[in-house]
Amino acid sequence: MPKSPSRRFSETLTIALEEFAKYGYDSRSRLDYWMSRLREAAMASLKSPEQIDEDVRVALKQVSRRVIRKSPRYHRGLGRYAIQRVGNRLAPELERRIMASVDLIRLHRQEAIEKTLQRFSGLATSIPPGTRTLDKREARTQISKSLRQMNFEARRVVIDQGHKLINAVNSVIAEDNGAIAAVWHSHWRQPGYDYRPDHKERDEQLYAVRGNWAITDGLMKPGHYLDEITQPGQEVFCRCYVSYLYHLRDLPDDRLTKKGRQSLNPPEA
């Protein structure tokens, strides 16, 4: 059975460490040789740029389909047809999120390789000839740390970009269907979630959509506008979301004008 790319990298690193433990840092050419071999092995141990693109595309397309399927959670009182009809407008946002994710993961990939080589170079150039004190197991662990974390970093990027996609899709749906307000939802109660204090303060707060028909017709008091604050998912690893409102009857009484209350409860003839 052929060796896995990660196994080949580990074996290459082990041989390199053994050679430097024996000869120490005695020449630049020896270091360059092993740096070249380790770079090649490190690149082979990680997913290719093409595979990254394919994985991200599959993952975010699944997110896009899921947000449409779970739309009632985000759009109170809006029919499914009204949500599905904006499908063609969602494709550009999906593509933007895919490209952003791919670029970030490729950057992490390159950084992981460079950090790995920097750690190896820093150690190799400090080893005296014939050393007996080099802990090769510990050295392997420290040098390859960035490569081992790469899959985790890639997942974090896709999760974060997926949440940004969810909020972008919902924003398009809300704009297309004339949302009048949005209620902020924070996950601050979730154990272990590193929430932002100001996002916790927004939890369950209602924000008006600027220029909506209810304000224009004098039926709704604006209060605070949604575009006056950072949007859900805008900041890194923010998992907050908003649910959009479309009808006067869904607004609290203190956000209705006198005219708005009368429109909901017209006087009897």
NORUR-V735336 format. One record per residue. N is the residue number from 1. RES is the residue in three letters. SS is DSSP state (A for helix, B for strand, O for the rest). BURIAL is I if it has 24 or more other ideal C-beta (glycine too) atoms within 12 Angstrom, else O. Layout:
N RES SS BURIAL
N RES SS BURIAL
//
This chain:
1 MET O O
2 PRO O O
3 LYS O O
4 SER O O
5 PRO A O
6 SER A O
7 ARG A O
8 ARG A O
9 PHE A I
10 SER A I
11 GLU A O
12 THR A I
13 LEU A I
14 THR A I
15 ILE A O
16 ALA A I
17 LEU A I
18 GLU A O
19 GLU A I
20 PHE A I
21 ALA A I
22 LYS A O
23 TYR A O
24 GLY O O
25 TYR O I
26 ASP O O
27 SER O O
28 ARG A O
29 SER A O
30 ARG A O
31 LEU A I
32 ASP A O
33 TYR A O
34 TRP A I
35 MET A I
36 SER A O
37 ARG A I
38 LEU A I
39 ARG A I
40 GLU A O
41 ALA A I
42 ALA A I
43 MET A I
44 ALA A O
45 SER A I
46 LEU O I
47 LYS O I
48 SER O O
49 PRO A O
50 GLU A O
51 GLN A O
52 ILE A I
53 ASP A I
54 GLU A O
55 ASP A I
56 VAL A I
57 ARG A I
58 VAL A O
59 ALA A I
60 LEU A I
61 LYS A I
62 GLN A O
63 VAL A I
64 SER A I
65 ARG A O
66 ARG A O
67 VAL A I
68 ILE A I
69 ARG A O
70 LYS O O
71 SER A I
72 PRO A O
73 ARG A O
74 TYR O I
75 HIS B I
76 ARG O I
77 GLY O I
78 LEU O I
79 GLY O O
80 ARG A O
81 TYR A O
82 ALA A O
83 ILE A I
84 GLN A O
85 ARG O O
86 VAL O I
87 GLY A O
88 ASN A O
89 ARG A O
90 LEU A I
91 ALA A O
92 PRO A O
93 GLU A I
94 LEU A I
95 GLU A O
96 ARG A O
97 ARG A I
98 ILE A I
99 MET A O
100 ALA A I
101 SER A I
102 VAL A I
103 ASP A O
104 LEU A I
105 ILE A I
106 ARG A I
107 LEU A O
108 HIS A I
109 ARG A I
110 GLN A I
111 GLU A O
112 ALA A I
113 ILE A I
114 GLU A O
115 LYS A I
116 THR A I
117 LEU A I
118 GLN A O
119 ARG A I
120 PHE A I
121 SER A I
122 GLY A O
123 LEU A I
124 ALA A I
125 THR O O
126 SER O O
127 ILE O I
128 PRO O O
129 PRO O O
130 GLY O O
131 THR O O
132 ARG O O
133 THR O O
134 LEU O I
135 ASP O O
136 LYS A I
137 ARG A O
138 GLU A O
139 ALA A I
140 ARG A I
141 THR A O
142 GLN A O
143 ILE A I
144 SER O I
145 LYS A O
146 SER A I
147 LEU A I
148 ARG A O
149 GLN O O
150 MET A I
151 ASN A O
152 PHE A O
153 GLU A I
154 ALA A I
155 ARG A O
156 ARG A O
157 VAL A I
158 VAL A I
159 ILE A I
160 ASP A I
161 GLN A I
162 GLY A I
163 HIS A I
164 LYS A I
165 LEU A I
166 ILE A I
167 ASN A I
168 ALA A I
169 VAL A I
170 ASN A I
171 SER A I
172 VAL A I
173 ILE A I
174 ALA A I
175 GLU A I
176 ASP A O
177 ASN A I
178 GLY O I
179 ALA O I
180 ILE O I
181 ALA B I
182 ALA B I
183 VAL B I
184 TRP B I
185 HIS B I
186 SER O I
187 HIS O I
188 TRP O O
189 ARG O O
190 GLN O O
191 PRO O O
192 GLY O O
193 TYR O O
194 ASP O O
195 TYR O O
196 ARG O I
197 PRO A O
198 ASP A O
199 HIS A I
200 LYS A O
201 GLU A O
202 ARG A I
203 ASP O O
204 GLU O O
205 GLN O I
206 LEU B I
207 TYR B I
208 ALA B I
209 VAL O I
210 ARG O I
211 GLY O O
212 ASN O I
213 TRP A O
214 ALA A I
215 ILE A I
216 THR A O
217 ASP O O
218 GLY O O
219 LEU O I
220 MET B I
221 LYS O I
222 PRO O I
223 GLY O I
224 HIS O O
225 TYR B O
226 LEU A I
227 ASP A O
228 GLU A O
229 ILE O I
230 THR O O
231 GLN O I
232 PRO O I
233 GLY O I
234 GLN O O
235 GLU O O
236 VAL O O
237 PHE O O
238 CYS O I
239 ARG O I
240 CYS O I
241 TYR B I
242 VAL B I
243 SER B I
244 TYR B I
245 LEU B I
246 TYR O I
247 HIS O I
248 LEU A I
249 ARG A O
250 ASP A I
251 LEU O I
252 PRO O O
253 ASP A O
254 ASP A O
255 ARG A I
256 LEU B I
257 THR O O
258 LYS A O
259 LYS A O
260 GLY A I
261 ARG A O
262 GLN A O
263 SER A O
264 LEU A O
265 ASN O O
266 PRO O O
267 PRO O O
268 GLU O O
269 ALA O O
//
